[in-house]
Amino acid sequence: MGDSIPTVRAAVIQATPVLFDRDATIDKTVALIGEAGENGAELVVFPEAFVPAYPRGLAFGTRVGSRDEIGRELWLRYWSNSVDVPSADTERIAAAAREAGVHVAIGVIEREGDHGRGTLYCTTLYFGPDGSLLGKHRKLKPTAAERYIWGEGDGSTLTAVNTPFGVMGGLTCWENYMPLARYAMYAKGVDVYVAPTADSRDTWQSTVRHIACEGRCFVLGCNQYVTKSDYPADIEERELLADAPEILCRGGSTIISPLGEVLAGPLWDQEGILYANLNMADVARSKLDFDAVGHYARPDVFDLRVDERRRTPVAFEAPTGE
């Protein structure tokens, strides 16, 4: 008899945060983790930047060569509702994971705690069913205007975590268009590839199916559903949303098999939870004819080196005694 290969029930949460309200969004997060757990989920995935918001349509007063005070006030609101890691806020999510007995991957806006408490990062946090914080991934390259508000992660958070059902890890939104970043994750042996996003275009469906086929892994694509009415009535720069459609983000969350087959979704134009049972034996089956970092690799021709050292702007060295 060969190895026993598990099946894991996954839940992908397509939901609307309480925009720019960290505490209320975590309240909703806790409730959704509980609901998914009650429905048998063992792994629960939330979208990119779920806590406290993906600030779609806003500009933070930025133009090339100038900023303004209204934008700084909006930044302060965003910063004040972002998440320290670890903190009482992450412990609330951890406690919900522990109560439900599930693994959780969730997108948060992380507030830098080491160097002046200023920079924000678009981060995915991974929690275990015992409530432990298993790891985090900071988005390596924010896209376009996201660079105004989020810093860049480094190789130290190219995180993959071991679980009883296999290795879990992934990349965020358009990081998934970085071929070398994807290849690095495949080399870490990711079986369940988490792809939180803010991209609700039809073309994103092609992206997650391609990743599944290329990486021979399950892909959990997860997005928010957000309307213009969901923004706080007093949000700064609200006038920038005046000409936007009522539905700002349609969703499109989905679950894909290692052969690129759609197991659940895509879910459009509403909140909801997608469920699928992931038979981890399908990962091994899929590698009969393709394994990007195995028998399909050509290390004699191509070479990728990944720097996983943590990069800090200042290194203090204690004086040496005479």
Secondary structure as UniProt FT lines:
FT   STRAND          7..14
FT   TURN            19..20
FT   HELIX           22..38
FT   TURN            39..40
FT   STRAND          43..45
FT   TURN            48..49
FT   TURN            56..57
FT   TURN            60..61
FT   TURN            64..65
FT   HELIX           69..80
FT   HELIX           88..100
FT   STRAND          103..111
FT   STRAND          120..127
FT   TURN            129..130
FT   STRAND          133..138
FT   HELIX           144..148
FT   HELIX           155..157
FT   STRAND          160..163
FT   TURN            164..165
FT   STRAND          166..170
FT   HELIX           173..177
FT   HELIX           179..187
FT   TURN            188..189
FT   STRAND          192..196
FT   HELIX           202..215
FT   STRAND          218..222
FT   STRAND          226..227
FT   HELIX           228..230
FT   TURN            233..234
FT   TURN            236..237
FT   HELIX           238..241
FT   TURN            242..243
FT   STRAND          247..249
FT   STRAND          251..256
FT   TURN            258..259
FT   STRAND          262..268
FT   STRAND          272..279
FT   HELIX           281..286
FT   TURN            287..288
FT   TURN            292..296
FT   TURN            299..301
//
